[in-house]
């Protein structure tokens, strides 16, 4: 009769062998699976690139709009770098003069 430690060792080895044998087919990948997986990822990558390009274009457009609005305000007399105690009033006057809505400063 085998000793209790030998029995535990044989059970442990059998469990390990079964675990590896069950996992091997799930980890294996055939050539057809690899090509299918790459093809399935291609639309997602193209979609991601399109989304990134759209976000970049939207940021560029928003920046151009902000810079154009700031240029109009500067032309109307607003000086953003000027440290003025009348800051809100000066900005609001420049907005009225330039015909730009007050936005969040209301």
N, C-alpha and C positions, 0 to 999 in steps of 0.2 A: 504494500500500500504506500503511495507517494506521500511525502510529508506535506503539511498544510502550506508551507511557503512555496513548494514546487507546484502545488495545485493553483495557487494564486498567480504564480508566474505564467503557467500555461493558459489560464483564463485571460490574463492581461495580453499575452501574445496573440491569442485567438481573436480577441476584441480588436486589437490593432490591425490585424490582417483583414478582418471583415470591414473595418472602417475604411482602410485604404482601397480595398476592392470595390466598395460602393462609391467612393469618391472619384476614382480614376475615370469612369466613363463620363461623368459630368464635367471634369476638367479637360478632357480630350476635345480637340476641335479638328474637324476634317477640313479639307481644302474648300469644299463647297460652303461650309459654315463660315469660314473666314471671309470668303468673297461676299457672301450675303451680309455679313456683319458690316463690312466696309461699305457696301452699297447702301445699307440702311442708315449709316452715319452720314453719308454724303449730303442728303437733303437737309439734315439738321445743321450741318456745317455751312451750307449755302444759305440757309435761312438765317443763321446767326450772323453771317457776313452782311446779309441784306439789312438786318435789323441794326447792326452796328453802323452801317453806312447811313441809314435813315436817322439814327440818333446824332451822328456827326453832322449831318446836313441841318438838322433842327437846331443844334447848338450853334452852328455857324450863322444861321439865320437870326437866332435870338441875339447873338452878340452884335451882329450888324445893326439890328433894330435898336439895341441899347446904345450903341455908339452914335447912331444917327440922332437919337433923342437927346443924348448928352451934348452933341454938337449944336443942336437947335437951342438948348438951354444956355450954352456958353455964348452963342450969338445974341441971345436975348439979355445978356448981362450977368448970368450966374457964373460964379467962380468957385468951383468945387474945392480947390486947394486953398482958398482964402479962409483964414480962421476968423469968422465973423459971428459976433454975438446975436446978430439978427438972422441967423441961418434959416430957420423955417420960413420967415417972411420973405427973404430974398429969393428962396427957391420957389415959393408960391407965386411971387410976382413975375419971375422969369417964366414959369409955366403958363401963366395967363397971357403974357406977352407973346410967347411962342405958340400958343394955342394947343398946348399939350395937356391932357387930363392929369389930374393930381394923383391918380393911382392910390397907393396905400397910405399916402400922407394926409388923407382927409380926416 
